[in-house]
Amino acid sequence: MSVSAIEAPGKMHMCARLGARAHGWAGAGRVSVRNAAPFPTLWRCENGVLFNFFTRAAAPTAILLVTLVQGALAAPAEVRGTWLTTTGPDHIKSGANTGAVIADLRAIGLNTAYVETWKNGYSNFPSQTLSSLTGGPDRSTFLGSRDLVQETLIQSHRNGMEYIGWFEYGFAAQFVGSGGVPSNPLAVTMRDRGWLLRDASGQYGNSSNQFAWMNPAVPEVRRFLIDLTLEAVVRYDLDGVQFDDRLAWPKEFGWDSTTAALYLQETGRSLPTSVNDANFRAWRQSKVTLFASELTSAIEAARPGLHVSVAPSVTSFSDTEYNAPWPAWQNAGLFDEYAPQVYRDNINSFNATLGAQLAPFDPGQRDELVVGLRANGSGANTPYADLQAMIDRVRVEGAAGHSIWYSSAVRDLYGPQLSAYYDVAGQGQADNPFFGPGWRPPAVVGSQTAPGSGSWSFTVAQGGRYRIVAEKNGLWTELATASLGLGDADFQVAGATQVELLIDRRPLQTPDFNGDGLVDAADYTVWRDTLGSTLDLRADANGDLRIDGLDLDRWRLGFAVAGRPGAPARSVPEPAAWVLTAVLIGARRRTTVAKTASVRQGVQPSADGRPGAPRRLRTRSIGLATRRQGATRPTVMPPAPRLP
């Protein structure tokens, strides 16, 4: 980057000539220079986005005050969620109604969307994990090449809603019906490898449960589901993920040869004749719990602080029928949020069931509890008066909030009633207490400088990392990411009807630059070959959108940590003299983003100027695993670039 100082009447301006790149650009943004002297600029087109970037420093006597104005009204914080699915009314299935539906849900008063991500053997996003396993398509035929996760994620964040990727199907590979046979690519692959569960009569599905289930006792099955989840966790700016009541092992299944062999090997016992055998139940529960522990640990490693939720059946049904003992998981601190499905169609039945769901939580820990409520589904709708009484009861019990099954009830069935109940106009929107105010601030909306010009201008009031999203042909997509400071920014986006900036909260790149799972000399080679680049950012370990000596420092640290006791001694490769010279030049050219006010109220910026997000800290180690819950959410930058 070349920087030159230019005198203008009454001001000293710094003009930064920056190289654009496919996924974003460095620097501190720009303050408007419309009334300043002409500046040298650089416009470059990458993947349909034309970047124009300036940096301006005010005179020492000038003071710039940036005020972030948020609504004066704020209802008490609580989770107000709903699930969005491709089943039922077309809320998200075709994409034609997604924007309107999510905008309506937000206007009604919701703050959290649990969106279908994994269903019936297919992912709702491009998945190399799935397609490489089965050799077939990763998405259902109705989606084609669409990325449903990206579509719904953008719309949720545009409307200020937290987005939880809902891995609904868990271990269920396919709905096959009673006596049915596997037919989709995943279920067939699992069957052929002997990794599907069977009941005592050899069926994959029966009258008690009509799904074909992958075997939680098989390590490769658990690894598949974890890798599938991590694909979404790393790729998308999710606020969290949720597994459903199919993080389970139904009690009538497990009488297959694979399970028999594993059970004999680990316990010395043969399979019992009773589905309620205590030893076999405990063993199966241990496998489901093992997966829950492995899953949450893997997510924590990939995205520290990412919100992880589970929505099980009610206890004790979940424990005895599904071998999913979620009260034990809560006791061990495996998940951040527990959303048991207390699906009852009247208030009396709800009240009779809720007590057992409250019991696992110690006093003061109900802030982990989000109660799932049923408004509609199979059978008669829950009367609105009963639904409202359920919400009132949840509030009285001190839970973190509620989530309503499902979006068709919230919007199409009881929209007016819920709007009046939440009273956004009079009370304001409620923040999700797991994230706090300002976690998903309003989009920065671009204005087109002239109709049809494709030139879009933005005024950025909060420095940080942003996703550049655009509407083309009625669908929203992410084009790039950019680090921006306070001021104005211009982009050229062809064919877009709307362009906006959304805050990006994905984490930093690791020093595994070649993606082989190791931090070694091969990664140093990638750094050396891309040194100075602002386009090829595989070795951008610190997220500043340039390859320089700071990235080498991070690689050195990772290289040292990767050493193992007893391994052959390794020397850290030293850059050649020309490389060191380039590093010094790059260091002198670096700019820093000024500290800015946090997008979260009452949160001080971290040392590097990015907003922090404190959460309560609780470490528990009881019986199953240790998971640090409520740790301060890291103020980190996103991973390596992905092209639109």
N, C-alpha and C positions, 0 to 999 in steps of 0.2 A: 504494500500500500504506500503510495507517495502522498505526502502531506505538505502543503504550502500555506504560508500566512499571507492574507490579502488585506490591504487597508481599504476600508470603506468609511464613508462619512460617519464619524462618531463611534465607530465600532471596529473591533478586531475580529476577523472571521477566520476560522480554520476550515479549509476545504479539503476533504478526504476523497481521493480518487480511488474507488474500491472496485475490485474485480468481483463480478456477480458469480453466483454458483447455483447449481441445480436445486439445492435444498435450502438456500438462505444466504445471508451475508453478515459480515462482522460490523462492528462499530457501535456507536452510541445513538444512532438515529440522527435526525436532523431537525433543527428548529427552522421555521419558515425563512426563506431567503428571497421571497418575492420582491422585497423592496431594497435588497442589497445589490452591491455591484455584481456584475456577471462573474460566475465561477466556472472553472474548468470542470466538466462532468464526464462521466463514463456511463454509457448505456449499453447493456449487453443482454441478449435474449437467451434464456435457458429454459427449455421445456415450456415454451409459450409464455414465459414471464419476463418482461423487460424491466430491469432494475435501474433506478436512478437514486443516488444516495449522496447526501451532504452532511457535514458536521459543522456546527456553528457554536463558538464560545462567546459569551457576552463579555462586555468590558468589565474590569474588576469592580467598578462601582455599581454595576447592575445587579439586581437581585431578582431571580426568577422564582416565583411562587407557583407551585402546582397544587391545585386543590382537587382532590377526588371527591366528587359529590355523589353520595349514595342516598337512597330514599330515606326520608326522615322517619318513616314508619317501619317497624320491624316486629312481627309477631314473635312470641316465644319460640326458641329453636326446637324443632322436632323433625324427625324424618316423616315426610309425607310422600310416599312412593306408590308406584304401580308397576305392573309387569306389562311389557309390550311383546306380542307374539305374532307370528305369521298365520296362526290359526284364528278362525272367526272373522269378524269384520276386517276389511282391508285398511288397517291402520298403518302398517309399515310394509306389507307384503309386496305391493307393486311399486312402491316409492312415490306414487302420485299424490298420496295424502299425508306422507310422513311429516312434512313441515307444518301443515295446518293442525294435525293431531297433537304434535308435541307443543306447539304454541298454545293450543287450547288447554292442554293439561297444565301448563305453567300458569295460564291466566286463571284457571280454576283455583290454583293455590298449591300445586305439587312442587316438590323440589328435587325429586329423585326418580330416575327412570331405570328400571331393571329390564334390560333389552335382550331378547333371544339372540344367542350367539352360537349355540351348539345344540342341534336338534335332529333326532332320528337318523343318526349316522352321517350327518353332513354338518360342515361348519358354514357359518354365514359370512365368512371372510376367506380370502385366498389362504390355503393351508398346504404348505409343502409337507408337513408332518403327515397329514391325512392322505394326500395323493400319492406320496412315495410308499406308504404302507400298503394301500389297496391297489394302486395302479389305475384307479378310476377317478372320477371327478370329485372335487372337494365340496362342491356346493350342489344343492338341489336344483333340478332342471328349471324350476320357475325363476330362479335367480339368474341363471346364465352366468355372465361374467361380472355381475353387479357385486359390489362390496357393501352388504347390508350394514355391517358394523360401522364402516366409515360414514355412510349416509345418515344413520341414526345418531351417531356420535356427534357429528357436526351440528345437526339440528338441536340436539339436547344442549350442547354448549352454547349455541347461538341464543338459546332461550334461558340461559343461566341455570340449567338443571345439572345436577351431578348424574354421571352415567356409570352404571354398574353392568359389566358384561355378564349376562346370565347364561351359564353353562348348564342349561336345564336338564339335559338328558344324562349327564354324568356317565355311569357305567352302562346305561341302556343303549345298545347298539341299534335297535330297531323295534318298533311296535309290530309284532307279528300276529297277535291274536292268540286265542286258545288253540293249541295244536298246530299253530302256524310254523312255517319254516323260514329261515333267513333268506333274504333276497337282495338287500342292498350291498354295495361293495364292501363296506366295513363289516357287516354281520357275516357275510360269506367268508371273508378273510379270517375273521376270528374263529368261525366254525371250523374252517379247514386246518387251522393250527391247533385246534383242540382247546381254544380259550373262551368258549361260550359255556355258560352254566346250563345244566339240565336238571329237571326234577326227577323224582324217583322212578317215573315211568319213561324217562328218556326224552321228554318234551322240552322244547326251548321256551314255550309259553303255555300257561294253563289258565284255568278260570280264576285263580287267585291273583295272577299277575301275567299280563299278556305281552310283556316285553321280552326280547332276547337280551340277556345280560352278559356283559364281559366279566371275566373272572377276576375279582380284586386280589386273589392270592397269587396271581401270575405277575412277576416283576415287570415283564415287558408290557403288560396291559396298563399297569400303573404309570410306567414311564411314558407310554403313548399319550395318556390323558394329561399328564403334566406338561409334556412337550407341546401338545396342542394348546394348552392354556397359556404357556409362556410365549408362544407365537403372538397371540393377541396382546399379552401384557407388554411385550417389548415393542411391538409395532405401533400400537395405538395409544393415544393420550387418555387412557381409561382412568376413571376415578376409583375403580375397584372391580372385583369379580365376585360372582356368587355361584355356588353350586347348590343344587336343589335337593329334593327328597330322593333323588336317584343316585346320590352318593351313598350307596346302600348295597346290601346283599339280601334279597328276599329269602325268608326262612324256608320256603319250599324248594329252593334250588341249591345245587351243590352236590348232586348225586351223579357226577360225571367222572370219567376216568382220571382227568387231570387233577381235580380236587381230591379224589380218593388217594392218588399217589402222594400228593403234597401233605395231606392230613396224616397219612401213615408215616411218612418220612419225618415229620416234625413232632408228632405226638406218640407214635407207636400204636395208634388206634385205627381200626377200620371204621368206615362210615356207619353211623347208627341207622336204625330203622325209623326213628321218630324225628320229625322236623323240629321238635322242641327239646331235643337232647341238650343238656346243659353244657357239656364239654364242647360239642360241635358248635353250639351257639357262641360260646366264649371265643373259640378259635376264629370263627367267621367275623365276629365283632372286632377282634384284634387286627384282622387284615383290613377292614374298612377304616379303622382308626389309624393304622399305619399309613394308608394312603392319605388321609386327612393331614397327618403330620408331615409327610413327604411333600404334599402339595403346598401347604402354607410355608414350609421352609424354602422350597424352590422359588416361590413368588417373592418372599422376603429377600432372597439373594438377588433376584433379577430386578426387582423394583422395591427397594426398601421403603417401608411406610405405606405401600399400596393397600388400600382397604380390601379386606378379604371377608366375605360373608357366606353364611350357609343358611338355607331355608328348608329345614327338615320337616318331616311329619311331626305331629305332636308326640310328646313322651306320655305314656310308655309305649304307645303303638310303634314309634320309630325304633325303640330298643328291641322289642320282641318280634315284630313282623318284618322289619327291614334291617335288623342287626346294625343299626346306626345309632349308637349311644351318645347322642349329642350332649346330654348333661355332663358326661365324662370329658368331652372335648372342651366344654366351657370351663370345667374345673381345671383343666390343664392349660387353658389359655391359648388354644389353637387358632381361634378365629377372632376377628375384631367385632363381628356382628352376628347375632343369632336371630333368625326371623322365622320361628316356627309357624307352620300353616294352621292357624286356629280357625279352620274353615267351617263355620257353623252358620246356618241360615236363620237363626233367631237368637235373641239376646240371652234367653234362659240357658240354652245349650252352650252358648259361648261362655257365659259366666261359670257354668259347671266345669268347663274344660280349662279355663285360663289358669286356675290356681296351680295346677301341676306344672304349667309352663313357667310360672314365676318362681317356683320352689328352688330350681337349681342355682338361682342367682343370690349371692350374699347381699345383705343390705348395702346399698350404695353402688351396686354393680348392675342395676337394671338399665344403666346407660349403654349396655351392650345389646339390649333386647329391643328388637323391632317386631311387632306382632303382625303376622299376616292375617288379613281379614278377607272374608268372602262376600262379594256383592252379587256376583252372578257366576254361572257355570252350568254344569249339568243339574237338572232339577229346577225348582222354582227360585226366582230371584229372592235375595234377602230384602225384606222391606226396608225402605230408607230409614225409618225411625229406629229400627234395630241396628242398622249399620252405624248411625250416628251415636247411639248408645254404646256401641262397642268402642268407638274412638274415645268417647268420654271416659270409659272405664280404663282404657290403656293409659290415658293421661293421668288419671287418679293414681294408678299404680307406679308412676314414675318411670315408665319405659322411655326409650329413646325416640319412639315414634311408631308409626304404623305404615303398612303397605297394603294396598287394596287389589285383590284379584277381580278383574283385571282392567286394562285401559278402556275397554268398551263400556264397562259399568261406570267408570269415573266420568267419561266424556259423553257417552251416548244415552246412558240410562239415568244417571243422577247428577249430571253436570250442573244444572241450575241450583239444586239443593246443596251440593258441596260448595259451589261458589259462594252461596249465601252463608254457609257454615264457616268456611275459612275466612271470608270477608277480607279479601286482599285490599280492596279499596279503602276500607276503614282501618285495618290492622297492619297492612303490609305483608310482604312475603315472609315466610319462616325460613331461617337458615337450617341446613342439615347440620346437626351438632357434631357429627363426625368430621366435618370439614371447616365449619365456621364461616363467618361473613367474608365475602370477596373471593372465595376460592375459585369460582367461575364468574368473573366479572362480565359485564355486557361486552358484546363484540364491538370492536372498533370498525365502524362502517365507512367504507370508501365512497367517495363521490367522483363520478366520471367528469373529467374536465370539459368534455364536449361530447354530445351524443354520437355514438358510433366510433369514437376515437380509440377506445380501449385503454385510455390513460386514466389511472385511478389515483386519487390523492387521499392521504390519511393524516389525521392529527393524533399522535400517540401521547396520551396523558400519563402513562405508567410504563417505565422502562422494563424490559424483560424479553423473554423468548415468546415468539408468536407463530401460530400456524396461519398460513395464507390460504383461505378457502374461497371458492368461487362457485357461483351457480351457472351452469351451462346446460342448455337444453332441459331445463327443469330439475336437474339433479345437482346437488352440491358435492364437491370433491375437494380434497386437500391438494394444493399445488406445490407448496414449498413451506419451509420454515425460515424464520429470520430473527436475529437478535436486534432489538430496536431500543433506542433511548428516547428521551422526551423530545417531542418536536414533530415535524412533518416527514412523511415518506411517500414516494411516488412509485407506482408499479404500472407496467403495461401488460394487460391481460386481454388477449384477443378472444372475442366471442362470448364474453361473460356478461350476464345481465346484472349480477351483483358480486361484489368482492368485499370480504371482511377479514379482520384479524382476530384470532382467538388465542388467548393465553395458552402456552404449552408447558406442561408440567412433567414431561418425560425426563428420565435420568441421563446422567453422563455416559459417554462411551467408556468402555474398559480398555486396558492396553492390549487386549487380544486382537490385534489389528487385522489379522488374516482370517479370523473367525474359526480357527481349528480347535478352540477350547483350551489352548495352551498359551501362556505368556513366555515366549522364548525368542531366540535369535531371529527366527523367521519374521517375527513382528517388527524387530529392529529394521530388517530389510525393507519392509513396507514403509516404515517411517522415513528411512533414508531416501527411498525412491520418490516419495511424495513431498519431501521437505520444501517448504515455501508455497505449496499449493493452497489455493482457496476454492478449488473445484473438487479434487479428489480428497475427500476428508476421512478416509478409512482410519487414519492415524490421528484423528483429532480427539485426543483423550480428555482434554479439559473443556471441550465444548465452546471454544472461542472462535471457531470457524476458520482456522488457519493451522497449518502444520508448522510447528516451530520447536524451539528448545524446551518449552514447557511440556509438550507432549512427550519428548524424550525423557524428561524427569519422571513423568508418571509411568512410562514404560520401565525405567530403571527400578522404580519401587516395586512394580508388579513382577518384574523379572527376579528380584531378590526374594520376594515373598513366595514365588512359585518353587524355589529350591526345596528339596526334600532331604532330611537327614540321611546320610549314607549315599546320597547320589554323587556321581562324579563331579568334581569341582568344575565350576563354570566361570568363565571370565566374561565380564560385561563388554560387548563390542564398543570400541571407541570410534567416534566419527573422524573422518579424515580432516585435514586442516581446512579445506574449502568448506566442508560441512559446518565446522565450528564458526567460521567467518559468517556464513549465511545465517546461522543461529543468532549470532550477535546482532547482525543487521535486523533480523526479524524481531528481536527483542526490543530494539530501539524504536521500531516502527509500531509496536503494539499500542493500542489505545485502551483505556479502561472505561467501563460504563459507570457513570456517576451513581452514587447511592441515591435511591429514590424512595418515596414513601411506599410502605407496604400496601398491597392490594387487600390485605386483611386488616381490619381495625385492631389497633392496639398491639400490632406485631412489629418489632423492629427489624430493619433489613439486616441480613447477614453481612459478614465482612466484605464479601464480593459484590454487595449491592443488590442481591436477589432476595426476595421476601421470604422470611421464615414462616413456620406454621406450627406453633407448639401444640402438642397433644399431651394428655395425661400419661404418665410413665408408670407402668405396672409390670413387674416381672414375677411370674409364678412358675414354679416347677413342682407339679403335683402329679405324680403317677405316670404321666404319658410323655410329656415333652416340655421343653422350655421355649417360650416364644415371648420376645419383648413386645409388649403391647403398648400402644399409645406413645411410642418414642417420637421425639420431635421429627416431624416430616422433613426430610432432607431438602435443601434448596439446591436442586441439581438441574442440569440441562439435559436435552434429549440425546438419544443414541445417534449412531452414524446415519447419514442421509438415506432416505428412500425416495425414489423418483415417483412422480405422479403417474 
